[in-house]
Amino acid sequence: MDAKKIKVDIDRLPRFDRAFFKSDNVLTCLGTGSIGGKASGLAFIKDILQKRFGSGDLDGISVNIPRLAVIATDYFDYFMDRNDLCEIAYSDERDNRIAHAFQKAELPAELVGDLRALIASVRTPLAIRSSSLLEDAMYEPFAGVYGTKMIPNNQADIDTRFRKLIEAIKYVYASTFFKAAKDYMIATGKKPADEKMAVIIQEVVGNRFDDRYYPHLSGVARSYNFYPTGKATPDKGVVDLALGLGKTIVDGGLVWNYSPAYPRVGPVVGSASELLKVSQTKFWAVNMGRPSEYDPIREEEYLLEGELGCAEYDGTLKYTASTYKAQDDRLVAGIGPDGPRVMTFAPILCDREVPLNNLILELLKICEEAVGCEVEIEFAVTLDGRRGIPARFGFLQVRPMVVSHAPIEVSSDEMEGEQVLAASDSVMGNGMIDSITDVVYVRPDIFEAKHTRAIADEIGTLNRRFNDDARRYLLIGFGRWGSSDPWLGIPVDWSRISNAGVIIEATLPDMDVDLSQGSHFFHNISSFQICYFMIKHSGSFRIDWDWLQNQEEISGSRFVSHRRLPRPLTVKVDGREGRGVILK
């Protein structure tokens, strides 16, 4: 399929309505500039969803885009110019210095009246989201690069709620110029001056439970699965689900991963007890109580993490959890019996009490047809506490995916033998690379999860040298690259690996987690068409560490080694079969 340009003419969008929730328009706009990629995606799909679902629902599930107002990029230009922010914004100052400078600046006077009117009429949590010019482009998606801030918006007085909204908008503006964003631009051949930021103000899908506000589940669904297992095939797609806010998924946390073609089939593990080690144990919510401390330049200022016990107290596990029966080493859908809870979403996916999976399949098909290529969607769902339905499906985002279908063949014979450095039958990407002579790897003999933050720093230092020399390299590490949880992998952001041309994610007995396909980090990897190998320590394929460690070491640190090879590696990836090989 040929991807269509997701672009919406701002002149066709309704002007901002101060009534917000009482308005007939779900999406309204302040200003006359661009509304950016993220908002354009929602505006593009809004009418399509309205035409398909109307004001009704699908088997008890209503589908809609949560109400939003978009501050167009002309206000961003006014904000930058009138406060003389360009000098510090384009400087090499630390992120916190830039953020503080933006907090001291004043929003355009033409904007604040409308924002105050909005906040006066809304008393529920709001998500302040980035929507830049470059976000969600086909090959340069900038997914997760810029800031999002959620505010509880439940303070008694309007002045306080208004101030918190203003602080969040300024934070998103400032994130345009944070180091990770600047490094990402360098990797895409862009300049910070090329970027402009629109801001989305959107209702948060969820319900309030004491001091926590969150949806029963959040999800990311992809119409193409780079790592199918069992009977699943790539074209059948993949879904990641998590209790609470979607931050768990997009940050690469523990989630429930399944193919929508086989909703009853979960992750491949040896026994039910092993699921306890790889399933979600914490969830994110908006903090409706007293925040831990005032910190307007911290993205999680108004978020909190809860344990599953908190969710069970809230009554949100009835349709999302299973119970582990130790005496039988099996799982029982629901939370009727006593025992540890496991986030399998079985009451929804297996017992079909809420027909969520059918809706996901239909939405993926609708979005693929509308966009013209494989897609990724983000969503959040609230359920009726007693019956499950009626339920609400909040459609949060649609992005095009980059999937290459050029024919590359990798035979079984090529994946074995002395000439193989690494091979895998779980590979993302497609094509052949024969120009890489540098390998950066995490030393396997001393790797421990407690050192992953230090490892990320060492890799970042090396990556800057590769960037200066305009060289690409093969990167090898353990656990999930880009996970925000250092116990699940190495918490690098894009700026620390921007010159990696091929990446291997290996597992170890003490670092054995599945790849999270719903993370923003993963989406950016696929959009840059980086070949990504997953090699399980318990699988059929190995990395030839002995050969690698006999190559010339250019530099080394405590946890990371950089080797240079006498001749380039040959990397071949067959995207149709999901397998690849790296030849010496």
C-alpha positions in Angstrom: 0.0 0.0 0.0 1.1 3.6 -0.7 1.0 5.8 2.4 -1.1 8.9 2.1 0.0 12.2 3.5 -1.8 12.9 6.8 -2.2 16.6 6.5 -5.3 18.7 7.5 -6.0 22.3 6.3 -6.3 24.3 9.4 -8.9 26.6 7.7 -11.3 23.7 7.7 -11.1 23.1 11.4 -13.6 24.6 13.8 -12.4 27.6 15.8 -11.8 27.2 19.5 -15.0 27.0 21.6 -14.7 28.1 25.2 -17.4 25.7 26.2 -15.1 22.7 25.5 -17.3 19.8 26.8 -20.5 21.4 25.7 -19.3 22.2 22.2 -20.6 20.3 19.2 -17.0 20.0 18.0 -14.7 17.4 19.4 -11.6 19.1 18.0 -11.2 22.9 17.9 -8.2 25.1 17.1 -6.6 28.3 18.5 -4.5 30.2 16.1 -3.8 30.2 12.4 -0.6 28.2 12.0 0.0 24.5 11.6 -1.6 22.0 14.1 1.4 19.6 13.8 1.6 15.9 13.0 -0.2 14.4 16.0 -3.2 16.6 15.9 -3.4 16.2 12.1 -3.6 12.5 12.5 -6.5 12.8 14.9 -8.2 15.4 12.7 -7.7 13.1 9.7 -9.3 10.1 11.3 -12.0 11.9 13.2 -14.5 12.1 10.4 -13.8 8.5 9.3 -14.5 7.2 12.8 -17.6 9.4 13.0 -18.9 8.0 9.7 -18.3 4.4 10.8 -19.5 4.6 14.4 -21.6 7.8 14.4 -23.0 8.5 17.8 -23.7 4.8 18.5 -21.3 2.1 19.6 -20.1 -1.4 18.7 -21.6 -4.1 20.9 -21.7 -1.8 23.9 -18.4 0.0 23.3 -18.5 3.7 22.2 -15.6 4.9 20.0 -14.5 8.5 20.0 -11.6 10.8 20.1 -11.3 12.5 23.5 -12.1 16.2 23.3 -9.2 18.4 22.5 -8.2 21.9 21.6 -5.0 22.6 19.6 -2.8 25.6 20.0 -1.4 26.2 16.5 2.2 26.9 15.8 1.8 30.7 15.2 1.4 31.1 19.0 4.7 29.1 19.4 6.4 31.7 17.1 4.9 34.6 19.1 6.0 33.0 22.4 9.6 32.5 21.1 10.0 35.9 19.5 8.4 38.1 22.2 10.4 36.5 25.0 13.7 36.4 23.1 14.1 32.7 23.8 15.9 31.7 20.6 19.4 32.2 22.0 19.0 29.8 24.9 16.7 27.4 23.0 19.4 26.8 20.3 22.3 26.8 22.8 24.0 23.7 24.4 22.5 24.6 27.8 21.2 21.7 29.9 17.5 20.8 29.7 16.7 22.2 33.1 18.2 25.6 32.3 16.1 25.8 29.1 13.0 24.6 30.9 13.4 27.2 33.6 13.9 30.0 31.0 10.7 28.9 29.3 8.8 28.9 32.6 9.8 32.5 33.3 8.5 33.6 29.9 5.0 34.9 29.1 2.5 33.3 26.8 1.0 35.6 24.1 -1.7 37.8 25.5 -4.0 36.9 22.6 -4.0 33.3 23.9 -4.4 33.5 27.7 -8.0 34.6 27.7 -9.2 31.6 25.8 -7.1 29.3 28.0 -8.5 30.8 31.2 -12.0 30.3 29.8 -11.3 26.7 29.0 -9.9 25.9 32.4 -12.8 27.7 34.1 -15.3 25.2 32.5 -13.2 22.0 32.9 -12.6 20.2 36.2 -11.2 16.9 35.0 -7.6 15.8 34.2 -6.0 17.1 31.1 -3.2 15.8 28.9 -0.9 18.6 27.5 0.6 16.9 24.4 3.2 17.8 21.8 2.1 18.0 18.2 5.1 19.3 16.2 5.6 19.8 12.5 7.9 16.8 12.3 5.9 14.4 14.5 4.4 11.3 13.0 6.0 11.9 9.6 6.4 8.6 7.7 10.1 8.2 8.1 10.8 10.7 10.8 8.1 10.2 13.4 9.7 11.8 16.5 7.6 9.4 18.6 8.1 10.1 22.3 10.8 12.7 21.7 8.9 15.7 23.0 7.2 16.2 26.3 3.7 15.3 27.5 2.4 16.5 30.8 -0.8 15.4 32.6 -2.4 17.7 35.1 -5.1 16.8 37.6 -7.0 20.1 37.1 -9.0 19.5 40.3 -7.9 22.4 42.4 -10.7 24.5 43.9 -9.7 27.8 42.5 -9.5 28.8 38.8 -6.2 30.7 39.3 -4.3 27.6 40.4 -5.8 25.4 37.7 -4.9 28.1 35.1 -1.3 28.4 36.4 -0.8 24.6 36.2 -2.1 24.6 32.6 0.2 27.4 31.6 3.2 25.6 33.2 2.4 22.4 31.3 2.2 24.3 27.9 5.5 26.0 28.6 7.1 22.6 29.5 6.0 21.1 26.1 7.3 24.2 24.3 10.7 23.8 26.1 10.9 20.1 25.2 11.3 21.1 21.6 14.8 22.1 22.4 15.9 19.4 24.9 19.0 17.5 24.2 17.2 14.3 23.1 15.1 16.3 20.6 18.2 18.1 19.2 20.1 14.8 18.8 17.1 13.2 17.1 17.0 16.1 14.6 20.7 15.6 13.8 20.0 12.0 13.1 17.3 12.9 10.7 19.3 15.6 9.0 17.0 18.4 10.4 17.9 21.5 12.3 16.1 22.8 15.4 15.1 25.8 13.4 13.1 23.5 11.1 10.8 22.6 14.0 7.7 24.3 15.3 5.5 23.1 18.1 1.7 23.0 18.3 0.2 21.9 21.6 -2.8 19.6 22.2 -5.0 20.1 25.3 -7.0 16.9 25.7 -9.2 15.3 28.2 -7.7 12.2 29.9 -9.7 9.0 29.4 -10.3 7.4 32.7 -12.2 7.4 36.0 -11.3 8.7 39.5 -10.6 6.2 42.2 -9.8 8.0 45.5 -6.6 10.0 44.6 -5.9 8.1 41.4 -7.4 8.8 37.9 -6.7 6.3 35.2 -8.4 4.1 32.5 -9.0 0.4 33.1 -6.6 -0.3 30.3 -4.4 1.4 27.7 -3.1 -0.1 24.5 -1.0 0.1 21.4 -2.1 -1.9 18.3 -0.1 -2.4 15.2 -1.4 -3.9 11.9 2.0 -5.5 11.3 3.9 -7.7 13.7 7.6 -7.8 13.4 8.0 -10.6 15.9 5.2 -13.1 15.4 5.1 -16.3 17.5 3.2 -19.6 17.2 0.5 -19.5 14.5 0.6 -15.7 14.2 1.9 -14.2 11.0 3.3 -10.6 10.5 0.2 -9.4 8.7 -2.1 -10.3 11.6 -0.7 -7.5 13.7 0.1 -7.3 17.4 -1.4 -5.6 20.5 0.2 -4.4 23.8 -2.2 -3.9 26.7 -1.5 -2.4 30.2 -3.5 -1.4 33.2 -3.7 2.3 33.8 -2.2 5.1 31.7 -0.3 4.2 28.5 3.0 5.4 29.8 3.7 1.8 30.9 3.6 0.7 27.2 5.3 3.6 25.4 8.1 3.6 28.0 8.9 -0.1 27.3 7.5 -1.5 30.6 6.0 -4.9 31.2 2.8 -5.4 29.2 0.5 -8.1 27.9 1.4 -8.8 24.3 -0.8 -10.9 21.9 -1.8 -11.2 18.3 -5.4 -10.0 17.7 -5.9 -13.0 15.3 -5.4 -15.3 18.4 -6.6 -13.3 21.4 -6.5 -16.3 23.7 -2.8 -16.9 23.1 -0.4 -15.0 25.3 3.4 -14.7 25.6 5.3 -17.9 25.1 6.6 -19.1 28.5 7.4 -22.5 30.0 4.8 -22.4 32.7 2.1 -20.2 34.3 4.4 -19.4 37.2 6.9 -17.8 34.7 4.2 -15.3 33.8 4.5 -13.8 37.3 8.0 -12.7 36.4 7.2 -11.0 33.1 3.7 -9.5 33.7 2.8 -6.0 34.8 3.1 -5.3 38.5 2.7 -1.5 38.7 0.5 1.0 36.8 0.5 4.8 36.2 -2.3 7.1 37.2 -2.8 10.9 37.5 -2.3 11.9 41.1 -5.5 13.6 42.2 -4.2 14.2 45.7 -1.3 16.2 46.9 1.7 16.0 44.5 5.0 14.9 46.0 6.7 18.2 45.2 6.3 21.3 43.1 8.4 20.7 40.0 7.0 22.3 36.8 9.9 21.0 34.6 9.4 17.3 35.5 7.1 15.4 33.2 5.8 13.1 35.9 5.1 15.9 38.4 1.4 14.9 38.6 1.7 11.2 38.0 2.1 8.3 40.5 2.8 4.6 40.3 0.5 2.2 42.1 0.8 -1.5 42.9 -1.8 -4.1 41.7 -3.2 -4.2 45.2 -4.2 -0.5 44.8 -6.0 -1.4 41.5 -7.8 -4.3 43.2 -9.0 -2.0 45.9 -10.2 0.4 43.2 -12.1 -2.4 41.6 -10.3 -2.2 38.2 -9.0 -5.8 38.0 -12.3 -7.5 37.6 -12.1 -7.5 33.8 -8.3 -7.2 33.4 -6.6 -9.8 35.6 -6.2 -13.5 36.2 -5.3 -15.3 39.3 -2.4 -17.7 39.7 -3.2 -21.1 41.4 0.1 -22.3 42.7 -1.2 -25.8 43.6 -2.0 -26.4 39.9 0.5 -24.0 38.3 -2.2 -22.5 36.2 -4.1 -19.3 35.7 -7.8 -18.7 36.3 -9.5 -15.8 34.5 -10.7 -13.1 36.9 -10.1 -12.4 40.6 -12.6 -14.7 42.2 -10.1 -17.1 44.0 -7.3 -16.0 46.3 -3.8 -15.8 44.8 -1.4 -13.5 43.0 -3.0 -11.4 40.3 -1.6 -11.5 36.8 -2.4 -8.9 34.2 -3.6 -11.1 31.3 -6.8 -9.3 30.4 -8.3 -12.7 30.0 -11.9 -11.8 31.1 -12.0 -9.5 28.0 -9.9 -11.4 25.5 -10.8 -15.0 26.4 -14.3 -14.9 27.9 -15.4 -12.1 25.5 -17.3 -10.2 28.2 -16.2 -7.0 26.5 -15.7 -7.4 22.7 -12.6 -5.3 22.7 -10.5 -7.4 20.3 -13.1 -7.4 17.6 -13.2 -3.6 17.8 -9.3 -3.4 17.6 -9.4 -5.6 14.5 -11.9 -3.4 12.8 -10.1 -0.2 13.7 -6.8 -1.4 12.3 -8.5 -2.3 9.1 -10.3 1.1 8.9 -7.1 3.0 9.6 -5.0 1.0 7.1 -7.5 1.7 4.4 -7.6 5.4 5.3 -3.8 5.9 5.6 -2.8 3.6 2.8 -0.2 1.6 4.7 0.4 -0.4 7.9 -0.5 1.6 11.0 -0.1 1.9 14.7 -2.9 3.2 17.0 -2.9 4.2 20.6 -6.0 4.0 22.8 -7.4 4.0 26.3 -10.5 2.2 27.6 -12.9 2.6 30.5 -15.3 -0.1 31.6 -18.5 -0.3 33.5 -17.6 -1.5 37.0 -20.4 -4.0 37.3 -21.0 -5.4 33.8 -17.9 -4.3 31.8 -20.1 -2.7 29.2 -21.1 0.0 28.4 -17.4 0.8 27.8 -15.6 3.7 26.2 -12.8 3.4 23.7 -10.8 6.6 23.5 -8.9 6.8 20.2 -5.7 8.7 21.1 -3.4 8.5 18.0 -2.8 7.0 14.6 0.6 6.7 12.9 1.9 5.2 9.7 4.3 2.3 10.0 7.4 1.7 7.8 7.4 -1.8 6.6 9.6 -2.8 3.7 8.5 -5.6 1.4 11.5 -5.7 -1.0 12.5 -9.3 -1.6 15.6 -10.4 0.4 16.2 -14.1 0.9 18.1 -15.5 3.9 18.5 -19.3 3.5 18.8 -21.7 6.5 22.3 -22.6 5.4 23.4 -19.0 5.6 22.3 -18.8 9.3 24.8 -21.5 10.4 28.5 -22.0 10.2 31.9 -20.4 11.1 31.1 -17.2 9.0 28.1 -16.3 11.1 28.6 -13.6 13.8 24.9 -13.7 14.8 21.6 -14.9 13.4 18.0 -14.8 14.5 14.5 -15.8 13.4 13.1 -12.8 15.3 14.3 -9.8 13.3 12.7 -6.5 12.4 13.6 -4.7 9.2 14.3 -5.7 5.6 17.3 -5.3 3.3 21.1 -5.7 3.2 23.9 -3.6 4.7 27.6 -4.2 3.9 29.3 -1.0 5.2 29.6 -1.6 9.0 33.1 -2.2 10.4 32.6 -1.1 14.0 30.9 -3.1 16.8 29.9 -1.7 20.2 28.8 -4.3 22.7 28.0 -4.6 26.4 30.5 -6.9 28.0 28.5 -10.1 28.7 30.8 -11.5 31.4 30.1 -8.6 33.9 26.6 -7.5 32.9 24.1 -7.0 35.7 20.8 -5.2 35.6 21.9 -2.8 38.4 24.5 -1.3 36.1 22.2 -0.5 33.2 22.1 3.3 33.8 25.9 3.4 33.8 25.9 1.3 30.7 23.6 3.8 29.0 25.9 6.6 29.8 29.0 4.8 28.4 27.2 4.0 25.2 26.1 7.6 24.9 29.7 8.8 25.1 30.7 6.4 22.4 27.8 7.3 20.2 28.9 11.0 20.2 32.2 10.0 18.8 30.6 8.0 16.0 28.4 11.0 15.3 31.4 13.3 15.0 33.0 10.8 12.6 29.8 10.1 10.7 30.2 6.3 11.2 27.6 3.7 11.8 28.1 0.7 14.1 26.6 -2.6 15.2 25.2 -2.3 18.8 24.8 -5.4 21.0 23.3 -5.4 24.5 20.9 -7.2 26.9 17.3 -6.8 27.7 15.0 -4.1 26.2 16.9 -1.3 24.5 15.2 2.0 25.5 13.1 0.7 28.4 12.5 3.3 31.1 12.8 0.5 33.6 16.5 -0.2 34.1 15.7 -3.7 35.4 14.2 -4.6 32.1 17.0 -3.4 29.9 19.3 -0.5 29.1 17.5 2.8 29.4 19.0 4.7 26.5 17.1 7.4 24.7 17.5 8.0 21.0 20.3 10.5 21.4 22.6 7.8 22.9 22.3 5.3 20.0 21.5 7.6 17.1 24.4 6.3 15.0 23.7 2.6 15.4 22.9 1.0 12.0 22.1 -2.5 13.3 21.0 -3.4 16.8 21.0 -6.7 18.6 18.9 -7.3 21.7 20.0 -10.4 23.5 18.7 -12.1 26.6 20.4 -13.7 29.6 19.0 -16.0 32.3 18.7 -13.0 34.6 17.5 -10.6 31.9 14.9 -12.6 29.9 12.1 -10.3 28.7 10.1 -10.1 25.5 10.5 -7.1 23.2 7.9 -4.4 23.6 6.6 -3.4 20.2 4.4 -0.6 21.5 7.1 1.6 22.9 7.9 4.9 21.3 11.6 3.9 21.2 10.6 0.8 19.1 8.5 2.9 16.8 11.4 5.2 16.0 13.7 2.2 15.4 11.3 0.8 12.8 10.7 4.2 11.1 14.5 4.7 10.6 14.5 1.2 9.1 17.2 0.0 11.5 17.7 -3.8 11.4 16.9 -5.1 14.9 17.8 -8.6 15.9 16.4 -10.4 19.0 18.5 -13.4 20.2 17.2 -15.5 23.1 19.8 -17.2 25.2 17.6 -20.3 25.2 17.1 -20.3 21.5 18.8 -21.9 18.5 21.1 -19.1 17.6 24.2 -17.6 19.3 26.5 -14.6 19.1 30.1 -15.6 18.4 31.5 -13.8 21.4 34.9 -15.5 21.1 35.5 -14.2 17.6 34.3 -10.7 18.5 36.6 -10.4 21.5 39.6 -11.4 19.4 39.0 -8.3 17.2 41.0 -5.1 17.6 39.7 -3.0 20.6 39.6 0.7 19.7 38.3 1.8 23.1 36.9 0.2 26.2 35.2 1.2 29.4 34.0 -0.7 32.4 30.9 -2.1 30.8 31.2 -1.4 27.1 33.8 -2.4 24.4 34.3 -0.9 20.9 35.9 -3.2 18.3 36.9 -2.4 14.7 36.9 -5.1 12.1 39.4 -5.6 9.2 36.5 -5.8 6.7 32.8 -4.9 6.7 30.1 -7.1 8.1 27.3 -8.3 5.7 23.9 -7.9 7.3 20.9 -9.6 5.5 17.4 -9.4 6.8 14.3 -11.0 5.2 11.4 -9.0 6.5 8.8 -11.4 5.0 10.1 -14.3 7.1 11.4 -12.2 10.0 14.9 -13.7 10.0 18.3 -12.4 9.4 22.0 -13.0 9.6 25.2 -11.0 10.3 28.2 -12.5 8.4 31.8 -11.8 9.3 
